[in-house]
Amino acid sequence: MSVAAILGAGPLGAAIAHKLADRARVREVKIIDASANVAAGKALDISQSGPIESFDTRLSSSGDLLAATGASVIVVADAVDDGEWEGDRGLAMMRQIVRAGATAPFVFAGPKQLWLMEACHRELQVPANRLIGTAPSAMVGVVRALAGLELNLSSVEVTVAGRPPGLVVGWSAATAGGSLVSDRVPPHTLLRLSQTMKSLWPPGPQAIAAPTALVVEALIYGSRRLHPALTVLEGELGARGTAKMLPLELGRGRVLARVLPSLSPQERTELG
């Protein structure tokens, strides 16, 4: 049975749990937090919305972090009392779970977890293909919305890559309505849209929850689409051990491939 364990019943963890439950592709969503009563209450609240929102995903909870070890995917979110899992506190928590024998991929959903993601690879020897970060994935939707408003179109295809908050927008290959965005929007406007995107970092819990749910499902079931998300590089872009967002092929509980996006020479220089 597919199980997604969410470490933390804070606003981010609860939003991800609700999104996964509502999509009903993962059979069980387990909310784990030291504040066990709060985790149980949020699991109950989401479960009770099932008949109204037409899903029957099982919601469970636990106060023991090690309850995550048997999950199909482990999502690192935010604790009720202490907020986002990050820094040395987050690394100590991750060390517990890794030493307990967890073999699932880890999805880091918090905007402040980039260092933690890299430290898990560097210090805990977690394979890079089991580490994915989804907070910057929310910025792809932000860019599409901004460009769509500028062009008065709802379908804008654009790649966002790099290391937050300095993400790079691939305007040179972006398309809308069958034509290049760069042919329809002047460069100074595209620069303004990129700067606007950076000013909107970090995204909120609901914005992060949507791409996180897609990544969790893709890790479990596979996906025909590429998912923009943070990954620890293993030689791509001339870097190792550093996390950057790239389009990823996901499946079988890991990153199957990292895809280098089509970028102009200037955009590739910005990407590093």
Rosetta blueprint (number, residue, H / E / L):
1 M L
2 S L
3 V E
4 A E
5 A E
6 I E
7 L E
8 G L
9 A L
10 G L
11 P H
12 L H
13 G H
14 A H
15 A H
16 I H
17 A H
18 H H
19 K H
20 L H
21 A H
22 D H
23 R H
24 A L
25 R L
26 V L
27 R L
28 E E
29 V E
30 K E
31 I E
32 I E
33 D L
34 A L
35 S L
36 A H
37 N H
38 V H
39 A H
40 A H
41 G H
42 K H
43 A H
44 L H
45 D H
46 I H
47 S H
48 Q H
49 S L
50 G H
51 P H
52 I H
53 E H
54 S L
55 F L
56 D L
57 T L
58 R E
59 L E
60 S E
61 S E
62 S E
63 G L
64 D L
65 L H
66 L H
67 A H
68 A H
69 T L
70 G L
71 A L
72 S L
73 V E
74 I E
75 V E
76 V E
77 A L
78 D E
79 A E
80 V L
81 D L
82 D L
83 G E
84 E E
85 W L
86 E L
87 G H
88 D H
89 R H
90 G H
91 L H
92 A H
93 M H
94 M H
95 R H
96 Q H
97 I H
98 V H
99 R H
100 A L
101 G L
102 A L
103 T L
104 A L
105 P L
106 F E
107 V E
108 F E
109 A L
110 G L
111 P L
112 K L
113 Q L
114 L H
115 W H
116 L H
117 M H
118 E H
119 A H
120 C H
121 H H
122 R H
123 E L
124 L L
125 Q L
126 V L
127 P L
128 A H
129 N H
130 R H
131 L E
132 I E
133 G E
134 T L
135 A H
136 P H
137 S H
138 A H
139 M H
140 V H
141 G H
142 V H
143 V H
144 R H
145 A H
146 L H
147 A H
148 G H
149 L H
150 E H
151 L H
152 N L
153 L L
154 S L
155 S L
156 V E
157 E E
158 V L
159 T L
160 V E
161 A E
162 G E
163 R E
164 P L
165 P L
166 G E
167 L E
168 V E
169 V E
170 G L
171 W H
172 S H
173 A H
174 A L
175 T E
176 A E
177 G L
178 G L
179 S E
180 L E
181 V H
182 S H
183 D H
184 R H
185 V L
186 P L
187 P H
188 H H
189 T H
190 L H
191 L H
192 R H
193 L H
194 S H
195 Q H
196 T H
197 M H
198 K H
199 S H
200 L L
201 W L
202 P L
203 P L
204 G L
205 P H
206 Q H
207 A H
208 I H
209 A H
210 A H
211 P H
212 T H
213 A H
214 L H
215 V H
216 V H
217 E H
218 A H
219 L H
220 I H
221 Y H
222 G L
223 S L
224 R L
225 R L
226 L L
227 H E
228 P E
229 A E
230 L E
231 T E
232 V E
233 L E
234 E E
235 G L
236 E H
237 L H
238 G H
239 A L
240 R E
241 G E
242 T E
243 A E
244 K E
245 M E
246 L E
247 P E
248 L E
249 E E
250 L E
251 G E
252 R L
253 G L
254 R E
255 V E
256 L E
257 A E
258 R E
259 V L
260 L L
261 P L
262 S L
263 L L
264 S L
265 P H
266 Q H
267 E H
268 R H
269 T H
270 E H
271 L H
272 G L
